[in-house]
Amino acid sequence: MSRLLRPDEAPDWLSGLVAACGRVSPDDVPFRRQPTGNGRQAAVVLLFGWGGADGEDGPDIVLTERAADMRSHAGQAAFPGGGLETDDGDGLDGLVAAGLRETEEEIGADPAGIVPLTTLPPLTIPVSGFAVTPVVAHWAVPGPVGVVDPAETAAVARVPVSELTDPARRFTVTSPGGYQGPAFAVRGLLVWGFTAGVLSWVLDLAGWTIPWDGTDVRDLGEAWARRHEGEAIR
């Protein structure tokens, strides 16, 4: 249990997702398994707000674009978050605290306006060895956000959930190395890998998914090269 999580404070439009998250176990993870061993712990924040993207009415979520010269996952779309530090504390409370701290450091969001609601099981990222806990949070009191450190973050976007559920913006990417997974084309971002897997799972858990063409498979390299050309990346 965590003293920092407040699931009872979820707004109506997030309550279904919070309830579904409370029912899942590590065995329910559709694309990553609960890590084993001594991988470094980290947390990312799935920061849901309402009506912040271009004044549109509806839920949205904050995504970032990592700086192009980062040592790992350069240029990729991501959730705000990062590794657990000693001062964050231990256990689940420490991970929630780490996610809120990193969110403030990366995009300038005031933690006082963010309500942590629940978590998903920790997920492993094989490339880095991190064990990442997604924290579902409500941006109850939104404020200005943006790039805090250009060396780490290239852009910050509030992406409407309606764009993530738009079948025209969803497809599968594949690479010669054997990778295959879901992807989204939104706000000039190609969202794939870990972030896309979590988003796809969360949309399913919330009951927000709209059927899309799972046979639309695109080469990851080509989609990546064209990611800033337009929303559909056709």
C-alpha positions as CSV (number, residue, x, y, z in Angstrom):
1,M,0.0,0.0,0.0
2,S,1.0,3.6,-0.5
3,R,0.2,6.6,1.6
4,L,0.7,8.9,-1.5
5,L,-1.9,7.2,-3.8
6,R,-5.4,8.6,-3.6
7,P,-7.6,6.5,-5.8
8,D,-10.8,7.9,-4.2
9,E,-10.0,11.3,-5.7
10,A,-10.2,10.1,-9.3
11,P,-12.6,12.2,-11.4
12,D,-15.5,10.2,-13.0
13,W,-13.8,10.1,-16.4
14,L,-10.7,8.4,-14.8
15,S,-12.5,6.1,-12.3
16,G,-12.9,3.2,-14.7
17,L,-9.2,3.2,-15.5
18,V,-8.3,3.4,-11.8
19,A,-10.6,0.5,-11.0
20,A,-9.2,-1.6,-13.8
21,C,-5.6,-0.9,-12.7
22,G,-6.5,-2.2,-9.3
23,R,-7.5,-5.5,-10.8
24,V,-4.4,-6.2,-12.9
25,S,-1.4,-8.3,-11.8
26,P,2.0,-8.8,-13.3
27,D,0.7,-11.8,-15.2
28,D,-1.7,-9.5,-17.0
29,V,1.0,-7.4,-18.6
30,P,0.5,-7.8,-22.3
31,F,3.9,-6.8,-23.6
32,R,6.5,-6.9,-20.7
33,R,6.9,-9.0,-17.7
34,Q,7.6,-8.1,-14.1
35,P,11.4,-7.7,-13.9
36,T,13.5,-10.1,-12.0
37,G,16.9,-9.5,-10.5
38,N,18.3,-6.3,-9.2
39,G,17.4,-3.9,-12.0
40,R,17.4,-0.2,-11.1
41,Q,13.9,1.0,-10.1
42,A,12.2,3.9,-11.9
43,A,8.8,5.5,-12.3
44,V,7.0,7.3,-15.0
45,V,3.9,9.4,-14.6
46,L,0.8,9.0,-16.8
47,L,-0.4,12.6,-16.2
48,F,-4.0,12.9,-17.3
49,G,-5.6,16.3,-17.5
50,W,-8.8,17.7,-19.1
51,G,-9.2,20.0,-22.0
52,G,-5.7,21.4,-22.1
53,A,-4.7,20.5,-25.6
54,D,-5.7,23.4,-27.9
55,G,-8.7,24.1,-25.7
56,E,-10.3,20.8,-26.8
57,D,-12.9,19.4,-24.4
58,G,-11.8,15.9,-23.2
59,P,-9.0,14.1,-21.5
60,D,-5.4,14.4,-22.5
61,I,-2.1,13.0,-21.4
62,V,1.4,14.6,-21.2
63,L,4.1,13.2,-23.4
64,T,7.7,14.4,-23.9
65,E,10.2,14.0,-26.7
66,R,13.6,13.1,-25.5
67,A,16.6,15.2,-26.7
68,A,18.2,13.9,-29.9
69,D,21.6,13.5,-28.4
70,M,20.6,11.4,-25.3
71,R,22.7,8.3,-24.7
72,S,19.6,6.1,-24.7
73,H,16.2,6.4,-26.4
74,A,17.3,9.6,-28.1
75,G,14.4,11.5,-29.8
76,Q,11.7,9.1,-28.6
77,A,8.4,10.0,-27.1
78,A,8.2,9.2,-23.4
79,F,6.2,9.8,-20.2
80,P,7.9,12.2,-17.7
81,G,9.7,10.2,-15.1
82,G,13.1,8.7,-14.1
83,G,15.1,6.7,-11.7
84,L,14.6,6.3,-8.0
85,E,17.0,8.3,-5.9
86,T,17.9,7.8,-2.2
87,D,16.0,10.9,-1.1
88,D,12.7,9.6,-2.7
89,G,12.3,7.0,0.0
90,D,11.6,3.3,-0.2
91,G,8.9,1.0,-1.6
92,L,5.9,2.2,-3.6
93,D,5.8,5.6,-1.9
94,G,9.4,6.2,-3.0
95,L,8.5,5.3,-6.6
96,V,5.5,7.7,-6.6
97,A,7.7,10.4,-5.1
98,A,10.4,9.8,-7.7
99,G,7.8,10.1,-10.5
100,L,6.5,13.4,-9.2
101,R,10.0,14.7,-8.6
102,E,11.1,13.8,-12.1
103,T,8.0,15.2,-13.7
104,E,8.7,18.6,-12.0
105,E,12.3,18.5,-13.1
106,E,11.5,17.5,-16.7
107,I,8.5,19.6,-17.6
108,G,8.1,22.0,-14.6
109,A,4.7,20.6,-13.5
110,D,3.9,21.6,-9.9
111,P,3.5,18.4,-7.8
112,A,1.0,20.2,-5.6
113,G,-1.5,20.1,-8.5
114,I,-1.0,16.4,-9.3
115,V,-3.0,13.7,-7.6
116,P,-1.4,10.2,-7.8
117,L,-4.2,7.7,-8.2
118,T,-2.8,4.2,-8.7
119,T,0.0,2.3,-10.4
120,L,0.5,-0.5,-12.9
121,P,2.8,-3.4,-12.2
122,P,6.5,-2.7,-12.7
123,L,7.6,-3.3,-16.3
124,T,11.1,-4.2,-17.5
125,I,13.0,-2.3,-20.2
126,P,15.5,-4.8,-21.5
127,V,17.8,-2.3,-23.1
128,S,18.4,-0.3,-19.9
129,G,17.6,-2.9,-17.3
130,F,15.2,-0.5,-15.5
131,A,12.2,-1.8,-13.6
132,V,9.7,1.0,-14.4
133,T,6.5,1.5,-12.4
134,P,3.8,3.5,-14.3
135,V,2.0,6.0,-12.0
136,V,-1.5,7.0,-13.1
137,A,-2.2,10.6,-12.0
138,H,-4.8,13.3,-12.3
139,W,-3.6,16.8,-13.1
140,A,-6.2,18.3,-10.9
141,V,-4.7,21.8,-11.0
142,P,-3.0,22.2,-14.3
143,G,-0.3,24.8,-14.8
144,P,2.3,25.9,-17.4
145,V,4.7,23.2,-18.5
146,G,7.5,23.1,-21.0
147,V,11.1,22.0,-21.6
148,V,13.2,22.6,-18.4
149,D,16.5,21.1,-19.6
150,P,17.0,21.0,-23.4
151,A,19.8,18.5,-22.9
152,E,17.2,16.0,-21.7
153,T,13.9,17.0,-23.3
154,A,13.2,18.4,-26.8
155,A,9.5,19.0,-26.5
156,V,6.5,18.6,-24.2
157,A,2.9,18.0,-25.5
158,R,-0.5,17.5,-24.0
159,V,-2.0,14.9,-26.4
160,P,-5.8,14.5,-26.5
161,V,-6.9,10.9,-25.8
162,S,-9.2,11.3,-28.8
163,E,-6.1,11.5,-31.0
164,L,-4.6,8.4,-29.4
165,T,-7.8,6.5,-30.0
166,D,-8.2,7.7,-33.6
167,P,-7.8,4.6,-35.7
168,A,-6.1,6.6,-38.5
169,R,-3.2,7.5,-36.1
170,R,-2.6,3.9,-34.9
171,F,-0.5,1.2,-36.6
172,T,2.2,-1.4,-36.0
173,V,5.9,-0.8,-36.5
174,T,8.4,-3.5,-37.2
175,S,12.2,-3.5,-37.6
176,P,14.7,-5.9,-39.3
177,G,16.0,-6.9,-35.8
178,G,12.6,-8.5,-35.1
179,Y,10.9,-5.8,-33.0
180,Q,7.2,-5.4,-33.6
181,G,4.8,-3.4,-31.5
182,P,2.1,-0.7,-31.5
183,A,2.7,2.9,-32.6
184,F,0.8,6.2,-32.6
185,A,1.4,9.2,-34.8
186,V,0.3,12.3,-32.8
187,R,1.4,15.9,-32.6
188,G,4.5,15.3,-34.8
189,L,5.6,12.4,-32.5
190,L,6.1,8.8,-33.4
191,V,5.2,7.0,-30.2
192,W,6.5,3.4,-30.1
193,G,8.3,1.0,-27.9
194,F,7.7,1.0,-24.2
195,T,5.6,4.2,-24.2
196,A,3.3,3.0,-27.0
197,G,2.9,-0.4,-25.2
198,V,1.8,1.3,-22.0
199,L,-0.5,3.7,-23.8
200,S,-2.2,0.8,-25.8
201,W,-2.7,-1.2,-22.6
202,V,-4.1,1.8,-20.7
203,L,-6.5,2.7,-23.4
204,D,-7.8,-0.9,-23.3
205,L,-8.1,-0.9,-19.5
206,A,-10.0,2.3,-19.6
207,G,-12.4,1.1,-22.3
208,W,-11.4,3.9,-24.6
209,T,-9.9,1.9,-27.4
210,I,-11.6,2.2,-30.8
211,P,-11.0,-0.8,-33.2
212,W,-8.1,-0.1,-35.5
213,D,-6.3,-1.8,-38.4
214,G,-3.9,-4.2,-36.8
215,T,-2.8,-5.3,-40.3
216,D,-1.3,-1.9,-41.0
217,V,2.4,-2.7,-40.4
218,R,5.1,-0.1,-41.2
219,D,8.8,-0.2,-41.2
220,L,10.1,1.5,-38.0
221,G,13.0,3.2,-39.7
222,E,10.8,4.8,-42.4
223,A,8.2,5.9,-39.9
224,W,10.9,7.3,-37.7
225,A,12.4,9.3,-40.5
226,R,9.1,10.8,-41.4
227,R,7.8,11.5,-37.9
228,H,7.8,15.3,-38.2
229,E,6.2,15.4,-41.7
230,G,2.6,15.1,-40.6
231,E,0.1,13.6,-38.2
232,A,-0.6,10.5,-40.1
233,I,2.9,9.5,-41.2
234,R,1.5,7.7,-44.2
